[in-house]
Amino acid sequence: MKLYRTHSLKEIADIIGCRFIGNEDHEVTGINEIHQVESGDLVFVDHKKYYSKSLESAATTILIDKEVECPEGKGLIISEKPFDDYNKLTRHFMPFKPQTNVVGENTIVDPSAIIYPKVFIGHNCSIGKGVILYPGVIIGDNCILEEGVTVGGNSVIGHYAFYYKKKDTGYDRMHSCGGVHLHKNVEVGALSTIDAGVSGMTTIGEGTKIDNQVHIGHDTVVGKGCLMAANVGIAGCVTIEDNVTLWGQVGVVSDVVIGAGATVYGQSGVGKNLDPGKSYLGSPCDEARLKFRELAAIKRLPEMLEKG
């Protein structure tokens, strides 16, 4: 999420009542979670396991729960509860805004778009030329649908991210202030869901086709020309490169990369990075040629045991 203007380190620290380390005029231009940070962004970290990743990331301001040496050119904000203070900042700069109209504020819908009855479009959206939204579609805040996009009936694009912190009082949800970007000629089937980014964009590349009842988690980036069959489930923060095919009921864990041109056969479970251009099978999945050999060997086990 980019801020509406550049803020100083001191200004940001004052909003949440925390002390800071670094030049008080150090610039903060955005707020983002670790998977999508860039220079100028603020990121939070509240576990020592991720201190180095955050401090060495592209983020130039780190909201952290321990005083550490401040890297050159960066600023630190010291907080007892970084998760809570991060939520305070995102709610400050992009508060939840209830909506009663079917089209939100600051939303642009191209005159050529076909919007069926019972479609709901949130705030700060862009609906491009020739877009078709079938009945019951919900487009959440901050979404971009480029030219030629089609979304099937009762699908939800831009629901808030499934991102929670467990506390003694229960689960506390991170406030979502990102969106979804569907590039040109993307098709999404009926009853599918694509969650908004936590503070950035969940992105679906040009020409990708998504079947019915598919789920894609927050901040996932899908490349061009991909194909996903029904009941595929993709966790948050996954990178799927161009021309990947995921057949029915494939499941993908968070924070993995599926290389360009890979094919994953039905009901497989992806739990690690997959190389480009290969075919995969099984749960946990491996190269299909190896899995087929395993299956053939297993089929022979009863006979081998009888002979043994």
Salt bridges, closest charged atoms under 4 A:
GLU11 OE2 - ARG5 NH2 3.00
ASP14 OD2 - LYS10 NZ 2.85
GLU33 OE1 - HIS35 ND1 3.02
GLU38 OE2 - LYS2 NZ 2.94
ASP41 OD1 - LYS2 NZ 3.22
ASP46 OD2 - LYS165 NZ 3.02
GLU67 OE1 - ARG19 NH2 2.76
ASP84 OD1 - LYS167 NZ 2.48
ASP85 OD1 - LYS88 NZ 3.45
GLU105 OE1 - LYS97 NZ 3.20
GLU146 OE2 - HIS181 NE2 2.71
GLU146 OE2 - HIS183 ND1 3.33
ASP172 OD2 - LYS167 NZ 2.93
GLU187 OE2 - LYS209 NZ 3.31
ASP195 OD2 - HIS215 NE2 3.81
ASP219 OD2 - HIS218 ND1 2.73
ASP255 OD1 - HIS35 NE2 3.61
ASP275 OD2 - LYS278 NZ 3.32
GLU287 OE2 - LYS278 NZ 3.38
GLU287 OE1 - ARG289 NE 3.28
GLU294 OE1 - LYS291 NZ 3.54
GLU303 OE2 - LYS307 NZ 3.13
